[in-house]
Amino acid sequence: MDLELTGKKALVSAGHKGIGLFIARRLLEEGAQVSICCRVQEELDQAIESLSVIVIGLACMLDYLDFRQVFDWQVAAPSLVSWMTDFATSVSGYK
């Protein structure tokens, strides 16, 4: 199925596992440029390795509960992956 996402840009929070990783992978498979974030460097590295067979635009470690980090990611990502057209968020896994 072609969702016509080629050339689109997306931020996927918690894109390192679960539904976030699934969303990031599907967006990439559909041709979108994707930026993911995660709070744990090792998990982020695993996601990058998993997704690198497709290609990923930007991955960064951040604490989604820290507003400044989220804001900085949202400001930096568009300049690195052109400008954003979509924003997907996954809030599972909060403790």
Secondary structure, 3 states (H helix, E strand, C coil): CCCCCCCCEEEECCCCCHHHHHHHHHHHHCCCEEEEEECCHHHHHHHHHHHCCCCCCEEEECCCCCHHHHHHHHHHHHHHCCCCCEEECCCCCCC
